[in-house]
Amino acid sequence: MNALALYAQSQTRAENAPSAVAQNGVAATAQTNNLGASSASSTTDTSDTSGTATTTTSTESSGVDTFLTLFVAEIQNQDPTDPADPTDYIDQLSPMAQVAMMEEMSVQANTNAVLMSNIQVMALGNLVGDNIMVQTSTLQVSDEEIEGRVTLDDACTTVDLHFTDAAGDDYTVSLVPEGSTSVGPGQVDFDINPADYGIPPGDYDLSVVTNTGEEEVPVEVAGEVQDVRIPLDGSTPVLNVEGVGEVPFTMISQFGVPDSTDDSANDEVI
């Protein structure tokens, strides 16, 4: 049995019984408790009673290292009177070279992912104090004006933005500007003063109702980033946006806030 076959066999045994010890008569010097070869930083302790080398690694053993250990043991223990065909060695090394390349690419990809994550976190920290727009379905209403927009798929003659509090009280604002018969398709900006519509300060759920029956119309609201929180469990960083609250950074829809236009909807409460 050649080294490549032994390696494949050891991988199968490792999956079924991670603690099993590989058995091979001609490669006794390569036997290990976990069927993994030691890396350059590994240390090897040999038990006098078992006669089996026990390898302890500081990192997960590489499959290529395991193969090379078995490969060297095969060469050292071959029958001098009937040596193996050199072509067989080449046939074994070729696929393992591809495995080594894939492992290196995987390590590099993981390293790049970590670097990108760190860069992303540092960039988010620079957002503190900046105005952004985020997609949200909740809002913290205060005395400040609420600036944002909705995006419609169709032209609508009726577009109502609903503010619903925990008690179920609903405040409805029409986003169709006075003098216009319809809005959309596309973005519809709004600039709302809660006091003008009798909306008291508090937490609200936002929803949009149109005459065309569009569902889950996205609502974007502008606000200043107060702080950035990095969860201890390594999950998605969270932005604390004024007037919105905490939202995942993935909900950012725009950096910077566009100037208000004369088309901003400020109709009366229906």
N, C-alpha and C positions, 0 to 999 in steps of 0.2 A: 504494500500500500504506500503510495507516494505522499509527499508532504501536503500537496493540494487536497488530496482525498482525506488525509488526517485532519486538516484544518476544517474542511466542510463537516466532517464527523464531529469535531470538537464543538463547532458552533451549534450543531443540532442538539448535542448533549447539554450544552450550556443553557439553551432555551428551556429544555425539559427538566433539567436538574442542575441549577447554577452551582451547587456545591459538589457535584460529582467530580471524580478524579479521572483524567484521561489515562487509558491503558494502552500501551504499545510496546512490544518486546524490543524492537530495534531502536526505539527512541526513548528509552527509560530515563535518560538524563534530561529530557524535555518535559517530563510530566509535571503538572502543576495542579493545585487544589481547585482553581477556578478556570482551568483550561485557557488562561490568558497569559501571555508572555510578559515579562517585566519590561518597563520602559527604561530610558537612560537613567532616570532618577529612582529606579526601584532598588530595593534591598532584598536579598535572598537569605532565608534561614533554613538550614537542613536539619531534619529530625533524625536522630540516631536510631530510633525504634522503627520508623516507617520506611526509611530509605527513600522517601519522596520529597523532592524540593518544594518548599512552600514559598510562593512569591507574593510579596505585599507591595502594591503600587500606590503612589500618591495620587495618580490620576487614572482614569479608565484606560485599560490596556487597549492598544490599537490592534485591529485584526491583522494588519500587515506585520506587526511585530510577532504575533502568534505564528503566522505562517513562516516567517523567516527562522524562528526558533526550531520549528518542525523540519524546515528545509535543511538547515545546517545539521540537525541530528540525523536526518536521512543520509546525507552525504558521509558523515562520520561513521555511520554504522552499516554502510553498504558492504556487500561481500566483495573483498578485494579480488577474488578469483572470477567474479562475475559482476563487474561494475555496471551501473545503470547507464542507459543510453543518454549522452549529453543532450540530445534533442528533447528528451523527456523533461529535463530540467528547464529548458527554454520554454517549453509549452506550459510549465507550471508558473514560471516567472511572469509571462506576458499578462495573464488576467489579473495577477496581483498588482502589477504596475498600474493598471487601470483603477483598482480598488484604492491604492495609495493616492492617486490623483484625486479621486472623488472625496476621500477623507480630507485631503488638504483644502479642497474647494469648500467643503462643508464648514471646516474650522474658520476659513476666511470669511465666509458668509455670516457666520455667527458673530465674528469680531466686528464686521461692518455694521451689523444690526445694533450691537451695543453702542458703537460710536455714534450712529445716527440717532439713537434714543437719547444719548447724553447731549448731543447738539440740540435736539428738539427741546429738551427740558430747559437748557440755557436760553434758547430763543424765547420760550414762553415767559421766562422771568423778565425779559426786556419789555414785555407787553404791559406791565404794571404802570398805570397812569395813562395808557392809550385808550382811545375810543375804538370799539369794534362793533360788529353786528353778529348776533348769534341767533340760530334757530331755536325757538323755545315754545313750549305750550303752557308755561306758567309765568307769572309776573308779580313783582312786588311794587304795588302802586304807592306813590308818595305824592307830594305836592308838585313834583317836577313833571315837565312835559314828557310824553312817551313818543319817541320817534322810531319808526320802523317801516315795514312793508309786508305785503302778502304777494304771492305769485299765483296767478290764475291761469288755468289751461284754456278757458274759453271766455268770450265776451259775456259779461253779466250785467243785467239791469239792476240787480239787487245783490249787494255784498255787505253783510253785517258781521262786525267783529264783536264777539260776546265776551264779557268779563263776568265770570261766575265765582263767587266766594264760597267758603266752606259751609255757610248756612244755606246755600242754594240760591241766594239772591243774584239776579242776573241783570247786567247793564249792557245795553246793545247800542253800538255806534255804527252808523252807516258810513261805508268807505266810498260811496259814490258822491263825488263833489257836487255841490249845489250848482244847478244849471246844466249838469251833464245827465245824459240818459243811460249811459252804460260805461263800464270800464273793462279793461282787459281785451284780449289775452295778454299775459305778461305781468310785469311788476306794477303794483299799486302802492304808492307811498302814503304814509299817514303821519300826522304830527298832532297828537291829542293832548289837550290839557284836561286832566281828570276832573278838575273843579267845574269846567264848563259842562260836563256831562253828569255831574252829581255822583261821581265815583269816589267813595271814601277811601282813604289809605288802607292798605291791607294786602293779603296774598290772594291772587286770583288765578283761575284756569282760563286759558284763552282758547277760543274756537272760532271758526269762520263758517258762516252759512251763506250760500249763494242760491239764486233762483234756478241755476242749472243743476243743483244737487251735487256739486263737487265735494268729495270726501277728503279729509285730512289736508286741507289747504295749508301749506307751510307759512308760518308767521316768523318774521325776523324782527328783532328789537335791538336798537342801538344802546350802548352803555359803556361806561368807563371800567376798565379792569382794576379792581381794588387790590386783589392779591392772587397768587397762584399756589395751589396746594398740591403737593406730591404725596399720594396715598402710600402708607407704609407697606401695603401688600403689593406694591409695584404695578398697580392698575393704572388706568388712564389718568393723567394729570387733570385737575379740576380748576376752572377759572371762577373767581367770584366777581360777577359783573354787576355793577350798580343798577338797581332797578329790576334785575332779573334773578340774582342769586347765583348759586353754584351750578355750573354747567360743564360737561366734559369739553376739553379743548377741541374735540372733533366736531363740535357744533358751531364753530366759528364759520361764518359765511362771508365775512368781509373785514378787512383791516382798514381802519379809518371809516368815518361816517360821511356820507355824501351830504351836500348842502340841501336844505329843504327847498322844495319847488312850490310854485303857485298851485300845482295840481294836488298838493297834499289834502287828504280828506279830513274835513272838520265839520261834518254835518251834525245835526241835532240827534239826541237820543230818541229812538223810536219807542 
